[in-house]
Amino acid sequence: MNTNEINILVLAYLGDTIYENYIRRYLIEKNIANVDSLQKEAISYVSAKSQAKFLTELLDKELLTEEEITIIKRARNYKTKSHPRNCDIITYKYATGLEALIGYLELENKKERIDEIMNYIIGGKKC
C-alpha cells in the first residue's frame, strides 16, 4: 500500500482514533477513575485547539522530519469548506495535520515514532 496515495483525510481519520486511544490510555494510567473527569481531562489533549497547539510546538522546535512535515502540509493544504463550529479553519487544518501524521506513521508501521510524538505531547518532551 502506498500511503502517499491515500486521501489525507482518511489518514487523519485513522490518526484521530489512534491519538484519542493513546490519550485515553494515558489518562486511565494516571488513575483517573471518574468518567466525567476523564472526559474533561481528555479535552485538553484531543480538542482541535489543543492538537493545533501541540503541532505548532513540534514544528517550532523543529522536532519533525521533512517526510512528516510533507504529510502535515498535505493535510493543511487539503481543500475543504467544512470545519467544526467551535474552531476556525486554520486551527482545524493544523489539528487535521497532526491526526494525518499519526495515521500515516501507523500505516508506515512507525509505532516507535508515534510513541515519541505522543510522549512529547503528554509531557515527556524529548522527541
Secondary structure, DSSP 8 states (H G I E B T S, - for coil): --GGGS-HHHHHHHHHHHHHHHHHHHHHHTT---HHHHHHHHHHHHSHHHHHHHHHHHHHTT-S-HHHHHHHHHHHHS--S---TTS-HHHHHHHHHHHHHHHHHHHTT-HHHHHHHHHIIIII---
